[in-house]
Amino acid sequence: MDVNSVEPRLSAPDKVMSNYGLSTHEYFLEKIISTIKKQQSEEAFYVLDLGVVINLMDTWKHNLPMVQPFYAVKCNPHPDLLATLVAQGSSFDCASWSEIESILALGVSPDRIIYANPCKACSHIKYAAAVGVNLTTFDSVDEVHKIRKLHPECSLLIRIKAPDESGSRWPMSSKYGALPEEVPKLLQAAQTKGLKVVGVSFHIGSKSHNYQAYKTAIQAAKAVFQEADRLCMPPMHVLNIGGGFVSDALCFEAAASAVKTAVDKYFSKEERQNLTMMAEPGRFFAETAFTLATNIIGKRVRGEVRHYWINEGFHGSMMRVDRTALVESCISLKCMSNNSSDDNEKNPGIVVCGKGVGGARTYSSIVFGPTCDPIDKVLEGHQLPELEVNDWLVFQNMGAYTSSCSNKFNGFGAAKITYLTD
């Protein structure tokens, strides 16, 4: 076991929670400051609040009770996050042999897993067959042939291209999803091979704020149901509405309302009674549960501009993070011992200095990551107070596509130590 990955738990005081279970700004900062004082180390670290995850599951069940969430493991495979979702009754969206293996190791039944990758390696299909994962997606004739040969008992969802991805931060349709004119041929190919196509899957893109996209995608999915009927295939009964959900309360309520309105519009009452609905949320559960604390390891002054280096960056946790979101979530913490004569590092006083709290002057600043890559730049032109080496920059909402996308360029990587609160 890597001792750096051992996760000490913090004792959590009573939490002040919003109506949707999100920990308050003050609560997270209290945990960050407490941890900095305790660890006496410059290593970057995460704080994971499992209470956020539990409350978000309650929010999901309240707004979309008819839709079973299959958490997208690729978003953040942190073991404690996964274990909490297992306990809360989540199912799982896996995209590889490794992800399936990790979920089965938690004691999850194979029927709570969808192999939601439309293009799979043959060895991975064989593994899914061996362990009893019997639901997957496809969007090509070649995939039909592979599945027929390697896992003929598997049930299939045809992945279609969402008609509208205009509101998503990361569209998916350039890589996955059958076009409307391709659907009949794909259904016929599966039918000819004796495979069971039980429903339709789509994805409107990651971090979507265009809730009408669910309506047009559900309408397109219903057209596929009708095409299957025209081809005299067994009735479809599964609708997978994919991911793209964000956890902001008002945004999620709007998305859920759009989904329910569209299902009511395009599926009759009788059809809805026989319809199994599922989704693949990742960001919804992971993003706001993690806060990242980074240490300032270097500084350079160029006139009125301040350059800072931190021990996290593009090749660590920030490759897939929206830069606007980083600016909005950035909080600076000043270690008062940096300015003291005795340099009392064993018990530093730490204050939140924000963006010039108390009238303090701010400077246009550039924040770099630790690697030698010139694109490893976290913030540019952001106003920060005067900071020093060993001060801290804290970034909120850092749970989605952060550590899971990291690499080891220059020998660096994502923060490994996660402190848990519950």
NUVEX-166351 format. One record per residue (C-alpha): x negated, y negated, z negated; residue in three letters; residue number from 1; chain. Coordinates in pm, whole numbers, padded with zeros to 5 digits. Each point is the difference from the previous one (the first is absolute). Layout:
BEGIN
{{X, Y, Z}, ALA, NUM, A} ...
This chain:
BEGIN
{{00000, 00000, 00000}, MET, 1, A} {{-00122, -00350, 00086}, ASP, 2, A} {{-00022, -00181, -00332}, VAL, 3, A} {{00062, -00328, 00181}, ASN, 4, A} {{00346, 00122, 00093}, SER, 5, A} {{00107, 00080, -00356}, VAL, 6, A} {{00289, -00229, -00078}, GLU, 7, A} {{00022, -00133, -00356}, PRO, 8, A} {{00347, -00103, -00104}, ARG, 9, A} {{00072, -00339, -00146}, LEU, 10, A} {{00246, -00027, -00282}, SER, 11, A} {{00292, -00192, 00146}, ALA, 12, A} {{00188, -00254, -00207}, PRO, 13, A} {{00367, -00063, 00057}, ASP, 14, A} {{00039, -00101, 00361}, LYS, 15, A} {{00191, -00301, 00117}, VAL, 16, A} {{00170, 00133, 00312}, MET, 17, A} {{00191, -00171, 00278}, SER, 18, A} {{00342, 00125, 00101}, ASN, 19, A} {{-00170, 00233, 00246}, TYR, 20, A} {{-00266, 00135, -00234}, GLY, 21, A} {{-00301, -00196, 00123}, LEU, 22, A} {{-00252, -00081, -00272}, SER, 23, A} {{-00040, -00367, -00067}, THR, 24, A} {{-00299, -00204, 00112}, HIS, 25, A} {{-00098, -00052, -00363}, GLU, 26, A} {{00016, 00370, -00084}, TYR, 27, A} {{-00237, 00103, 00278}, PHE, 28, A} {{-00244, -00278, -00086}, LEU, 29, A} {{00001, 00112, -00362}, GLU, 30, A} {{-00095, 00351, 00113}, LYS, 31, A} {{-00272, -00129, 00232}, ILE, 32, A} {{-00158, -00224, -00264}, ILE, 33, A} {{00019, 00273, -00263}, SER, 34, A} {{-00168, 00245, 00234}, THR, 35, A} {{-00281, -00238, 00097}, ILE, 36, A} {{-00081, -00047, -00367}, LYS, 37, A} {{00008, 00372, -00074}, LYS, 38, A} {{-00193, 00141, 00294}, GLN, 39, A} {{-00296, -00245, -00022}, GLN, 40, A} {{-00075, 00075, 00364}, SER, 41, A} {{00006, -00186, 00328}, GLU, 42, A} {{00169, 00288, 00183}, GLU, 43, A} {{00319, -00087, 00186}, ALA, 44, A} {{00307, 00183, -00129}, PHE, 45, A} {{00371, 00047, 00048}, TYR, 46, A} {{00280, -00024, -00252}, VAL, 47, A} {{00286, 00234, 00088}, LEU, 48, A} {{00335, -00059, -00168}, ASP, 49, A} {{00200, 00321, 00026}, LEU, 50, A} {{00299, -00182, -00146}, GLY, 51, A} {{00024, -00195, 00324}, VAL, 52, A} {{00023, 00326, 00196}, VAL, 53, A} {{00272, 00138, -00225}, ILE, 54, A} {{00206, -00316, 00022}, ASN, 55, A} {{-00038, -00014, 00377}, LEU, 56, A} {{00136, 00353, 00025}, MET, 57, A} {{00302, -00118, -00199}, ASP, 58, A} {{00035, -00290, 00244}, THR, 59, A} {{-00016, 00238, 00295}, TRP, 60, A} {{00264, 00233, -00143}, LYS, 61, A} {{00229, -00294, -00077}, HIS, 62, A} {{-00020, -00153, 00348}, ASN, 63, A} {{-00041, 00309, 00220}, LEU, 64, A} {{00142, 00290, -00201}, PRO, 65, A} {{00074, 00198, 00316}, MET, 66, A} {{-00360, -00017, 00127}, VAL, 67, A} {{-00261, 00237, -00145}, GLN, 68, A} {{-00343, -00169, -00016}, PRO, 69, A} {{-00295, 00197, 00139}, PHE, 70, A} {{-00294, -00202, -00131}, TYR, 71, A} {{-00264, -00063, 00270}, ALA, 72, A} {{-00310, 00150, -00162}, VAL, 73, A} {{-00231, -00183, 00241}, LYS, 74, A} {{00098, -00332, -00160}, CYS, 75, A} {{-00168, 00080, -00332}, ASN, 76, A} {{-00079, 00356, -00114}, PRO, 77, A} {{-00101, -00092, -00356}, HIS, 78, A} {{00069, 00314, -00209}, PRO, 79, A} {{00184, -00180, -00280}, ASP, 80, A} {{00221, -00185, 00247}, LEU, 81, A} {{00084, 00328, 00175}, LEU, 82, A} {{00068, 00178, -00330}, ALA, 83, A} {{00236, -00278, -00107}, THR, 84, A} {{00188, 00020, 00328}, LEU, 85, A} {{00028, 00378, -00037}, VAL, 86, A} {{00152, -00048, -00344}, ALA, 87, A} {{00243, -00257, 00140}, GLN, 88, A} {{00130, 00246, 00260}, GLY, 89, A} {{-00170, -00136, 00310}, SER, 90, A} {{-00073, 00216, 00301}, SER, 91, A} {{-00312, -00057, 00211}, PHE, 92, A} {{-00102, -00100, 00351}, ASP, 93, A} {{-00332, 00166, 00083}, CYS, 94, A} {{-00203, -00047, 00317}, ALA, 95, A} {{-00275, 00261, -00033}, SER, 96, A} {{-00112, 00329, -00149}, TRP, 97, A} {{-00177, -00186, -00281}, SER, 98, A} {{00305, -00207, -00096}, GLU, 99, A} {{00226, 00306, 00000}, ILE, 100, A} {{-00252, 00186, -00215}, GLU, 101, A} {{-00020, -00285, -00253}, SER, 102, A} {{00377, -00015, -00040}, ILE, 103, A} {{00041, 00376, -00035}, LEU, 104, A} {{-00271, -00009, -00269}, ALA, 105, A} {{00234, -00218, -00207}, LEU, 106, A} {{00256, 00281, -00003}, GLY, 107, A} {{00227, -00154, 00263}, VAL, 108, A} {{00215, 00244, 00194}, SER, 109, A} {{-00079, 00015, 00375}, PRO, 110, A} {{00360, -00093, 00078}, ASP, 111, A} {{-00070, -00343, -00152}, ARG, 112, A} {{-00264, -00069, 00265}, ILE, 113, A} {{00036, -00126, 00356}, ILE, 114, A} {{-00301, 00035, 00226}, TYR, 115, A} {{00067, -00341, 00155}, ALA, 116, A} {{-00275, -00016, 00258}, ASN, 117, A} {{00122, 00030, 00361}, PRO, 118, A} {{-00343, 00120, 00121}, CYS, 119, A} {{-00158, 00271, -00212}, LYS, 120, A} {{-00315, 00210, 00026}, ALA, 121, A} {{00069, 00368, 00062}, CYS, 122, A} {{-00177, 00106, -00319}, SER, 123, A} {{00215, -00241, -00200}, HIS, 124, A} {{00320, 00141, 00152}, ILE, 125, A} {{-00117, 00351, -00094}, LYS, 126, A} {{-00060, -00116, -00356}, TYR, 127, A} {{00347, -00157, -00023}, ALA, 128, A} {{00150, 00328, 00119}, ALA, 129, A} {{-00202, 00200, -00252}, ALA, 130, A} {{00112, -00209, -00298}, VAL, 131, A} {{00363, -00036, 00106}, GLY, 132, A} {{00019, -00364, 00107}, VAL, 133, A} {{00281, 00040, 00250}, ASN, 134, A} {{00093, -00352, 00113}, LEU, 135, A} {{-00203, -00213, 00240}, THR, 136, A} {{00026, -00265, 00269}, THR, 137, A} {{-00084, 00001, 00372}, PHE, 138, A} {{00010, -00238, 00295}, ASP, 139, A} {{-00165, 00194, 00284}, SER, 140, A} {{00045, 00321, 00197}, VAL, 141, A} {{-00351, 00112, -00091}, ASP, 142, A} {{00090, -00017, -00369}, GLU, 143, A} {{00302, 00220, 00070}, VAL, 144, A} {{-00230, 00261, 00154}, HIS, 145, A} {{-00239, -00006, -00298}, LYS, 146, A} {{00281, 00034, -00253}, ILE, 147, A} {{00165, 00282, 00195}, ARG, 148, A} {{-00326, 00194, 00001}, LYS, 149, A} {{-00118, -00071, -00356}, LEU, 150, A} {{00309, -00073, -00213}, HIS, 151, A} {{00317, 00107, 00185}, PRO, 152, A} {{00214, -00001, -00316}, GLU, 153, A} {{-00065, -00370, -00059}, CYS, 154, A} {{00291, -00243, 00025}, SER, 155, A} {{-00067, -00310, 00207}, LEU, 156, A} {{00087, -00367, -00002}, LEU, 157, A} {{-00047, -00179, 00329}, ILE, 158, A} {{-00192, -00322, -00063}, ARG, 159, A} {{00138, -00286, 00209}, ILE, 160, A} {{-00142, -00343, 00066}, LYS, 161, A} {{00175, -00266, -00210}, ALA, 162, A} {{00155, -00250, 00243}, PRO, 163, A} {{-00107, -00301, -00204}, ASP, 164, A} {{-00318, -00034, -00207}, GLU, 165, A} {{-00022, -00378, 00022}, SER, 166, A} {{00009, -00056, -00377}, GLY, 167, A} {{-00266, 00250, -00101}, SER, 168, A} {{-00356, -00080, -00102}, ARG, 169, A} {{-00134, 00322, 00154}, TRP, 170, A} {{00215, 00138, 00288}, PRO, 171, A} {{-00008, 00375, 00066}, MET, 172, A} {{00156, 00045, 00344}, SER, 173, A} {{-00317, -00042, 00205}, SER, 174, A} {{-00111, 00338, -00136}, LYS, 175, A} {{00313, 00195, -00096}, TYR, 176, A} {{00360, 00038, 00106}, GLY, 177, A} {{00180, 00138, 00305}, ALA, 178, A} {{00150, -00248, 00245}, LEU, 179, A} {{00375, 00027, 00073}, PRO, 180, A} {{-00064, 00147, 00344}, GLU, 181, A} {{-00229, 00266, -00149}, GLU, 182, A} {{00249, 00129, -00256}, VAL, 183, A} {{00202, 00238, 00224}, PRO, 184, A} {{-00314, 00173, 00127}, LYS, 185, A} {{-00137, 00043, -00352}, LEU, 186, A} {{00326, 00141, -00134}, LEU, 187, A} {{00023, 00241, 00290}, GLN, 188, A} {{-00360, 00112, -00050}, ALA, 189, A} {{00067, 00083, -00365}, ALA, 190, A} {{00329, 00169, 00088}, GLN, 191, A} {{-00169, 00213, 00267}, THR, 192, A} {{-00264, 00112, -00250}, LYS, 193, A} {{00265, 00093, -00256}, GLY, 194, A} {{-00105, -00265, -00251}, LEU, 195, A} {{00243, -00168, -00239}, LYS, 196, A} {{00025, -00377, 00047}, VAL, 197, A} {{00198, -00101, -00307}, VAL, 198, A} {{-00016, -00378, 00021}, GLY, 199, A} {{-00167, -00327, 00092}, VAL, 200, A} {{-00284, -00201, -00150}, SER, 201, A} {{-00115, -00357, 00059}, PHE, 202, A} {{-00221, -00265, -00162}, HIS, 203, A} {{00057, -00374, 00044}, ILE, 204, A} {{-00359, -00086, -00098}, GLY, 205, A} {{-00180, -00062, -00327}, SER, 206, A} {{00094, -00293, -00223}, LYS, 207, A} {{00302, -00098, 00206}, SER, 208, A} {{00211, -00306, -00074}, HIS, 209, A} {{00234, 00044, 00297}, ASN, 210, A} {{00284, 00192, -00158}, TYR, 211, A} {{00205, -00002, 00320}, GLN, 212, A} {{-00264, 00239, 00136}, ALA, 213, A} {{00157, 00275, -00210}, TYR, 214, A} {{00333, -00059, 00172}, LYS, 215, A} {{-00138, 00027, 00353}, THR, 216, A} {{-00209, 00304, -00095}, ALA, 217, A} {{00297, 00179, -00158}, ILE, 218, A} {{00206, -00077, 00310}, GLN, 219, A} {{-00277, 00152, 00213}, ALA, 220, A} {{-00012, 00304, -00228}, ALA, 221, A} {{00374, 00054, 00038}, LYS, 222, A} {{-00047, 00001, 00378}, ALA, 223, A} {{-00243, 00291, -00045}, VAL, 224, A} {{00257, 00187, -00210}, PHE, 225, A} {{00245, -00049, 00286}, GLN, 226, A} {{-00253, 00119, 00258}, GLU, 227, A} {{-00053, 00319, -00201}, ALA, 228, A} {{00376, 00055, 00000}, ASP, 229, A} {{00007, -00051, 00378}, ARG, 230, A} {{-00268, 00267, 00037}, LEU, 231, A} {{00210, 00238, -00214}, CYS, 232, A} {{-00270, 00021, -00267}, MET, 233, A} {{00089, 00085, -00360}, PRO, 234, A} {{00132, -00314, -00175}, PRO, 235, A} {{-00272, -00224, -00142}, MET, 236, A} {{00037, -00092, -00366}, HIS, 237, A} {{-00320, -00181, -00112}, VAL, 238, A} {{-00075, -00371, 00037}, LEU, 239, A} {{-00348, -00113, -00107}, ASN, 240, A} {{-00011, -00381, -00018}, ILE, 241, A} {{-00377, -00011, -00054}, GLY, 242, A} {{-00181, -00265, -00202}, GLY, 243, A} {{-00065, -00371, 00018}, GLY, 244, A} {{00177, -00085, -00326}, PHE, 245, A} {{-00143, -00263, -00235}, VAL, 246, A} {{00072, -00011, -00372}, SER, 247, A} {{00105, -00364, -00028}, ASP, 248, A} {{00349, 00024, -00150}, ALA, 249, A} {{00187, -00222, 00244}, LEU, 250, A} {{-00184, 00139, 00303}, CYS, 251, A} {{00069, 00359, -00100}, PHE, 252, A} {{00367, -00071, -00068}, GLU, 253, A} {{00029, -00156, 00345}, ALA, 254, A} {{-00171, 00298, 00165}, ALA, 255, A} {{00217, 00248, -00190}, ALA, 256, A} {{00313, -00191, 00097}, SER, 257, A} {{-00104, 00005, 00366}, ALA, 258, A} {{-00057, 00377, -00015}, VAL, 259, A} {{00336, 00071, -00163}, LYS, 260, A} {{00187, -00231, 00238}, THR, 261, A} {{-00157, 00164, 00305}, ALA, 262, A} {{00065, 00355, -00119}, VAL, 263, A} {{00365, -00087, -00070}, ASP, 264, A} {{00030, -00160, 00343}, LYS, 265, A} {{-00160, 00269, 00215}, TYR, 266, A} {{00090, 00318, -00191}, PHE, 267, A} {{00359, 00095, -00074}, SER, 268, A} {{00114, 00088, -00350}, LYS, 269, A} {{00000, 00369, 00092}, GLU, 270, A} {{-00350, -00028, 00148}, GLU, 271, A} {{-00128, -00179, -00310}, ARG, 272, A} {{00128, 00279, -00223}, GLN, 273, A} {{-00228, 00244, 00182}, ASN, 274, A} {{-00292, -00240, 00041}, LEU, 275, A} {{-00323, 00047, -00196}, THR, 276, A} {{-00187, -00329, -00023}, MET, 277, A} {{-00364, -00040, -00088}, MET, 278, A} {{-00265, -00273, 00012}, ALA, 279, A} {{-00379, -00027, -00022}, GLU, 280, A} {{-00074, -00295, -00233}, PRO, 281, A} {{-00361, -00052, -00098}, GLY, 282, A} {{-00060, -00370, -00055}, ARG, 283, A} {{00332, -00031, -00187}, PHE, 284, A} {{-00124, 00214, -00291}, PHE, 285, A} {{-00374, -00067, 00006}, ALA, 286, A} {{-00066, -00363, 00085}, GLU, 287, A} {{00106, -00190, -00312}, THR, 288, A} {{-00104, 00271, -00246}, ALA, 289, A} {{-00373, -00069, 00044}, PHE, 290, A} {{-00204, -00310, -00089}, THR, 291, A} {{-00368, -00023, 00099}, LEU, 292, A} {{-00266, -00181, -00205}, ALA, 293, A} {{-00324, -00090, 00179}, THR, 294, A} {{-00320, -00141, -00140}, ASN, 295, A} {{-00188, -00294, 00152}, ILE, 296, A} {{-00347, 00136, 00072}, ILE, 297, A} {{-00146, -00293, 00194}, GLY, 298, A} {{00043, -00372, 00065}, LYS, 299, A} {{-00129, -00260, 00247}, ARG, 300, A} {{00070, -00374, 00008}, VAL, 301, A} {{00005, -00180, 00335}, ARG, 302, A} {{00096, -00359, -00059}, GLY, 303, A} {{00364, -00006, -00105}, GLU, 304, A} {{00061, 00363, 00103}, VAL, 305, A} {{-00046, 00293, -00235}, ARG, 306, A} {{-00096, 00348, 00122}, HIS, 307, A} {{00068, 00296, -00229}, TYR, 308, A} {{-00073, 00372, 00035}, TRP, 309, A} {{00218, 00255, -00178}, ILE, 310, A} {{-00045, 00375, -00046}, ASN, 311, A} {{00300, 00095, 00213}, GLU, 312, A} {{00083, -00087, 00358}, GLY, 313, A} {{00098, 00094, 00353}, PHE, 314, A} {{-00163, 00343, -00010}, HIS, 315, A} {{00139, 00070, -00346}, GLY, 316, A} {{00357, -00085, -00094}, SER, 317, A} {{00071, -00288, 00237}, MET, 318, A} {{-00019, 00139, 00353}, MET, 319, A} {{00378, 00019, 00046}, ARG, 320, A} {{00110, -00283, -00229}, VAL, 321, A} {{00163, -00309, 00147}, ASP, 322, A} {{-00235, -00295, -00058}, ARG, 323, A} {{00294, -00229, -00079}, THR, 324, A} {{00103, 00241, -00273}, ALA, 325, A} {{-00352, -00005, -00144}, LEU, 326, A} {{00006, -00379, -00021}, VAL, 327, A} {{00339, 00001, -00169}, GLU, 328, A} {{-00098, 00266, -00253}, SER, 329, A} {{-00350, -00121, -00092}, CYS, 330, A} {{-00059, -00102, -00363}, ILE, 331, A} {{-00336, -00111, -00137}, SER, 332, A} {{-00120, 00093, -00348}, LEU, 333, A} {{-00291, -00187, -00154}, LYS, 334, A} {{-00230, 00166, -00253}, CYS, 335, A} {{-00084, -00274, -00248}, MET, 336, A} {{-00320, 00183, -00098}, SER, 337, A} {{-00143, -00103, 00339}, ASN, 338, A} {{-00022, -00354, -00135}, ASN, 339, A} {{-00103, 00079, -00356}, SER, 340, A} {{-00352, -00030, -00135}, SER, 341, A} {{-00009, 00345, -00157}, ASP, 342, A} {{00150, 00173, 00307}, ASP, 343, A} {{00228, 00207, -00220}, ASN, 344, A} {{00083, 00263, 00261}, GLU, 345, A} {{00104, 00259, -00254}, LYS, 346, A} {{00315, -00191, -00089}, ASN, 347, A} {{00067, -00250, 00277}, PRO, 348, A} {{00269, -00259, -00026}, GLY, 349, A} {{00210, 00017, 00316}, ILE, 350, A} {{00242, -00264, 00122}, VAL, 351, A} {{00228, -00022, 00299}, VAL, 352, A} {{-00117, -00296, 00203}, CYS, 353, A} {{00228, 00051, 00299}, GLY, 354, A} {{-00017, -00270, 00267}, LYS, 355, A} {{-00117, -00282, -00218}, GLY, 356, A} {{00206, 00057, -00312}, VAL, 357, A} {{-00004, -00302, -00229}, GLY, 358, A} {{-00114, -00234, 00276}, GLY, 359, A} {{-00331, 00177, 00061}, ALA, 360, A} {{-00157, -00077, 00335}, ARG, 361, A} {{00029, 00258, 00276}, THR, 362, A} {{-00221, 00065, 00302}, TYR, 363, A} {{00055, 00145, 00343}, SER, 364, A} {{-00138, 00349, -00043}, SER, 365, A} {{-00097, 00305, 00201}, ILE, 366, A} {{00013, 00338, -00171}, VAL, 367, A} {{-00207, 00280, 00154}, PHE, 368, A} {{00002, 00371, -00068}, GLY, 369, A} {{-00321, 00177, -00108}, PRO, 370, A} {{-00111, 00155, 00330}, THR, 371, A} {{-00231, -00140, 00267}, CYS, 372, A} {{00281, 00003, 00257}, ASP, 373, A} {{00083, -00361, 00104}, PRO, 374, A} {{00369, 00088, 00032}, ILE, 375, A} {{00002, 00096, -00368}, ASP, 376, A} {{00169, -00325, -00095}, LYS, 377, A} {{00287, 00001, -00249}, VAL, 378, A} {{00105, -00368, -00015}, LEU, 379, A} {{-00100, -00310, 00196}, GLU, 380, A} {{00094, -00361, -00069}, GLY, 381, A} {{00174, 00099, -00321}, HIS, 382, A} {{-00004, -00253, -00285}, GLN, 383, A} {{-00168, 00138, -00310}, LEU, 384, A} {{-00137, -00161, -00316}, PRO, 385, A} {{-00375, 00005, -00061}, GLU, 386, A} {{-00083, 00362, -00078}, LEU, 387, A} {{-00320, 00177, -00096}, GLU, 388, A} {{-00155, 00343, 00035}, VAL, 389, A} {{00179, 00247, -00233}, ASN, 390, A} {{00329, -00188, 00020}, ASP, 391, A} {{00290, 00196, 00147}, TRP, 392, A} {{00248, -00024, 00285}, LEU, 393, A} {{00321, 00197, -00048}, VAL, 394, A} {{00228, 00108, 00285}, PHE, 395, A} {{00357, 00109, -00064}, GLN, 396, A} {{00212, 00240, 00209}, ASN, 397, A} {{-00297, 00211, 00109}, MET, 398, A} {{00147, 00350, 00009}, GLY, 399, A} {{00089, 00047, 00367}, ALA, 400, A} {{-00258, 00114, 00257}, TYR, 401, A} {{-00290, -00123, -00212}, THR, 402, A} {{-00215, 00267, -00165}, SER, 403, A} {{00139, 00262, 00240}, SER, 404, A} {{-00149, -00191, 00296}, CYS, 405, A} {{-00343, -00062, -00152}, SER, 406, A} {{-00332, 00126, 00132}, ASN, 407, A} {{-00356, 00020, -00130}, LYS, 408, A} {{-00162, -00256, 00229}, PHE, 409, A} {{-00329, -00124, -00149}, ASN, 410, A} {{00056, 00242, -00288}, GLY, 411, A} {{00293, -00199, -00136}, PHE, 412, A} {{00361, 00114, -00033}, GLY, 413, A} {{00329, -00078, -00165}, ALA, 414, A} {{00031, -00049, -00375}, ALA, 415, A} {{00004, 00343, -00164}, LYS, 416, A} {{00102, -00071, -00357}, ILE, 417, A} {{00371, -00032, -00055}, THR, 418, A} {{00140, -00097, -00336}, TYR, 419, A} {{00351, 00124, -00056}, LEU, 420, A} {{00289, -00158, -00183}, THR, 421, A} {{00342, 00151, -00042}, ASP, 422, A} 
